[in-house]
Amino acid sequence: MPSSARDKIRLYMSTTETEYLSVAEAASLLSLSEPTIYRRVWDGSLPIVRLSEHGAIRIPRTALELPVVAARTDPVEREQK
């Protein structure tokens, strides 16, 4: 029987069908930087599971397979004076 909250979280994560990744693992799989992963978490485009109120986060592997709405990358045209 798990004795601590951390043990209970590990047990839950190991018995669910979804695999959970750290920010570093997700960044590596997507070939993105960790700050980019955090930005996607903060803007809501990447769902997370929080392990505690102020603790580590994990990203469901299935979330990496979701389509991502691309940010605007083309330069903004300036108005001609």
Buried (B, 14 or more C-beta within 10 A) or exposed (E): EEEEEEEEBEEEBEEEEEEBBBBEBBBEEBEEEEEBBBBBBEEEEBEBBEBEEEEEBBBBBEBBEEEEEEEEEEEEEEEEE
